[in-house]
Amino acid sequence: MIVAGIDEAGRGAAIGPMVIAIFAVEESLIAELRKIGVRDSKALTRSRRERLFEELGRVNAKVAYRVVEPRTIDSSVRSRGGRGLNALEVDLFRELILEVRPDKVYIDSPYRNPRRVLELLGELTGTTVLCEVRADARYEVVAAASVIAKVTRDRFVAPLGAGSGYPSDPRTIRYLREVARSGAVPEHVRRSWKAFARALTLDDFRAERR
């Protein structure tokens, strides 16, 4: 039986893409994932994620991912008339499942009610779908997908010199302020994010200078 996990990285970031990954292995190899220390990427240091990414590349697995660019994210959010980021994710979940065709797949749910994911996915012949909130903390195949997604995204973001790309990162906020001062908005900045809007008006910056 081929068992897969799906997870994303970068959903809440203000800079860079979101990456959604699927990681699929024979059920008998899940013990090997446990042995090499696969865990949810958020619980790992960057160096440990990088090492695990290389180790996962040596496992007999099928891996696929989708890179969702900021312009696609901006056009998908409800504040700009889109269907919502959750619905976009589910569309890509379906694409990845149909590409890999696992017998069973575990999905880390973007909805608080995981049944909504199953409703939007519809019937997927030959694949049993299980969707849970925080599945990345419960299933090694989902944790492996989270590592693939996170490291792949980090490699897109690192050359930008904008820190992690998340609004909680002071380097990212400084970068957004530089963008605001320059007046030129790069394609890797998510224009629909509140962090960008605050930087664009420089309200926080002016408050600090008072």
C-alpha positions as CSV (number, residue, x, y, z in Angstrom):
1,M,0.0,0.0,0.0
2,I,1.2,3.5,-0.9
3,V,0.6,6.0,1.9
4,A,1.1,9.7,1.3
5,G,1.0,12.9,3.3
6,I,0.3,16.5,2.2
7,D,1.3,19.7,3.8
8,E,2.1,23.3,3.0
9,A,4.7,25.9,4.0
10,G,4.5,29.7,3.7
11,R,0.7,30.2,3.9
12,G,1.1,33.0,6.4
13,A,4.2,34.6,4.9
14,A,4.1,38.2,3.5
15,I,7.0,37.5,1.1
16,G,7.6,34.6,-1.2
17,P,5.6,31.6,-2.4
18,M,3.5,29.1,-0.6
19,V,4.7,25.5,-1.3
20,I,2.4,22.5,-1.1
21,A,4.1,19.1,-1.1
22,I,3.1,15.4,-1.2
23,F,5.3,12.6,0.1
24,A,4.3,9.0,-0.7
25,V,6.0,5.8,0.4
26,E,5.2,2.1,0.8
27,E,3.5,1.7,4.1
28,S,6.4,-0.6,5.3
29,L,8.8,2.4,5.0
30,I,7.0,4.6,7.5
31,A,9.1,3.0,10.2
32,E,12.2,4.3,8.4
33,L,10.8,7.8,8.5
34,R,10.4,7.4,12.2
35,K,13.9,6.1,12.5
36,I,15.6,9.1,10.8
37,G,13.7,11.5,13.0
38,V,11.1,12.9,10.7
39,R,8.9,15.5,12.6
40,D,6.8,18.4,11.8
41,S,9.1,21.0,10.1
42,K,8.0,23.7,12.6
43,A,9.5,21.7,15.4
44,L,12.9,21.4,13.7
45,T,15.8,23.9,13.3
46,R,16.7,25.0,9.8
47,S,19.9,22.9,9.7
48,R,18.0,19.8,10.9
49,R,15.3,20.4,8.2
50,E,18.0,20.6,5.6
51,R,19.6,17.4,6.7
52,L,16.3,15.6,6.8
53,F,15.4,16.9,3.3
54,E,18.6,15.2,2.0
55,E,17.8,12.0,3.9
56,L,14.3,11.9,2.6
57,G,15.7,12.2,-0.9
58,R,17.4,8.8,-0.3
59,V,14.1,7.1,0.8
60,N,12.3,5.2,-2.0
61,A,9.5,7.7,-2.2
62,K,7.5,9.7,-4.7
63,V,7.6,13.4,-4.1
64,A,5.8,16.2,-5.9
65,Y,5.0,19.8,-5.0
66,R,3.4,23.0,-6.3
67,V,4.8,26.5,-5.9
68,V,2.1,29.1,-5.5
69,E,3.4,32.5,-6.4
70,P,2.4,35.7,-4.5
71,R,0.3,37.0,-7.4
72,T,-1.8,33.9,-7.4
73,I,-2.2,34.1,-3.6
74,D,-3.2,37.8,-3.9
75,S,-5.9,37.0,-6.5
76,S,-7.3,34.1,-4.4
77,V,-7.9,35.9,-1.1
78,R,-11.4,36.8,-0.3
79,S,-10.6,40.5,0.3
80,R,-9.8,40.7,-3.4
81,G,-12.8,38.8,-4.6
82,G,-11.2,35.3,-4.7
83,R,-12.5,32.0,-3.5
84,G,-10.2,32.0,-0.5
85,L,-6.8,30.5,0.2
86,N,-8.3,27.3,1.6
87,A,-10.1,26.6,-1.6
88,L,-6.9,27.2,-3.6
89,E,-5.1,24.8,-1.4
90,V,-7.7,22.1,-1.9
91,D,-7.5,22.4,-5.7
92,L,-3.8,21.8,-5.4
93,F,-4.3,18.9,-3.0
94,R,-6.4,17.3,-5.7
95,E,-3.8,17.9,-8.4
96,L,-1.0,16.3,-6.3
97,I,-3.2,13.3,-5.3
98,L,-4.0,12.6,-9.0
99,E,-0.4,12.9,-9.9
100,V,0.9,10.5,-7.3
101,R,-2.2,8.2,-7.0
102,P,-1.5,6.9,-3.4
103,D,-3.8,4.3,-1.9
104,K,-4.2,6.4,1.2
105,V,-3.4,10.1,1.9
106,Y,-3.3,12.1,5.1
107,I,-3.8,15.8,4.7
108,D,-3.0,18.6,7.1
109,S,-6.3,20.5,7.0
110,P,-6.4,24.2,6.3
111,Y,-10.0,24.3,7.5
112,R,-10.9,24.1,11.2
113,N,-13.6,21.6,10.1
114,P,-11.6,19.0,8.0
115,R,-14.9,17.7,6.5
116,R,-14.9,20.8,4.3
117,V,-11.7,19.6,2.6
118,L,-13.3,16.3,1.8
119,E,-16.4,18.0,0.4
120,L,-14.3,20.2,-1.9
121,L,-12.0,17.4,-3.0
122,G,-14.9,15.3,-4.1
123,E,-14.5,11.6,-5.0
124,L,-11.0,10.4,-5.8
125,T,-11.3,6.8,-7.1
126,G,-8.8,4.5,-5.6
127,T,-7.5,6.8,-2.9
128,T,-8.7,6.9,0.7
129,V,-8.5,10.5,2.1
130,L,-8.1,11.3,5.8
131,C,-7.9,15.0,6.7
132,E,-7.1,16.3,10.2
133,V,-6.1,19.5,11.8
134,R,-2.4,19.3,12.8
135,A,-1.9,16.0,10.9
136,D,1.8,17.0,10.5
137,A,2.2,16.4,14.3
138,R,0.6,12.9,14.1
139,Y,1.7,11.2,10.9
140,E,5.3,10.8,9.7
141,V,4.3,11.0,6.0
142,V,2.6,14.4,6.6
143,A,5.7,15.6,8.6
144,A,7.9,14.5,5.7
145,A,5.7,16.5,3.3
146,S,6.1,19.5,5.6
147,V,9.9,19.2,5.5
148,I,9.9,19.0,1.7
149,A,7.5,22.1,1.5
150,K,9.4,24.1,4.0
151,V,12.9,23.5,2.7
152,T,11.8,24.1,-0.9
153,R,10.2,27.4,0.1
154,D,13.2,28.5,2.1
155,R,15.4,28.0,-0.9
156,F,13.2,30.3,-2.9
157,V,13.1,33.0,-0.1
158,A,16.8,32.9,1.1
159,P,18.3,34.8,-1.9
160,L,15.8,37.6,-1.5
161,G,17.5,38.9,1.7
162,A,14.2,39.4,3.4
163,G,14.6,37.1,6.3
164,S,12.0,34.3,6.7
165,G,9.3,36.2,4.8
166,Y,6.9,36.1,7.8
167,P,5.5,39.2,9.5
168,S,6.8,38.1,12.8
169,D,10.4,38.4,11.5
170,P,12.0,41.8,12.1
171,R,14.2,41.4,9.0
172,T,11.1,40.8,6.9
173,I,9.4,44.0,8.3
174,R,12.6,46.0,7.6
175,Y,12.6,44.6,4.1
176,L,8.9,45.6,3.5
177,R,9.7,49.2,4.8
178,E,12.6,49.4,2.3
179,V,10.1,48.4,-0.4
180,A,7.7,51.0,0.8
181,R,10.4,53.7,0.6
182,S,11.6,52.7,-2.9
183,G,8.1,52.7,-4.3
184,A,8.8,49.6,-6.5
185,V,7.1,46.5,-5.3
186,P,8.8,43.2,-6.3
187,E,6.7,40.3,-7.5
188,H,7.7,38.2,-4.5
189,V,5.8,40.5,-2.1
190,R,2.2,39.7,-1.3
191,R,0.3,42.9,-1.9
192,S,-2.8,41.6,-0.2
193,W,-1.1,41.1,3.2
194,K,-1.7,43.5,6.1
195,A,2.0,43.6,6.8
196,F,2.6,45.0,3.4
197,A,-0.2,47.6,3.8
198,R,1.3,48.8,7.1
199,A,4.8,49.0,5.6
200,L,3.4,50.8,2.5
201,T,1.9,53.6,4.7
202,L,4.9,53.5,6.9
203,D,2.6,54.1,9.9
204,D,4.7,51.9,12.2
205,F,8.0,53.5,11.0
206,R,6.7,57.0,11.7
207,A,5.5,56.1,15.1
208,E,8.9,54.8,16.0
209,R,10.5,58.1,15.0
210,R,8.3,60.2,17.2
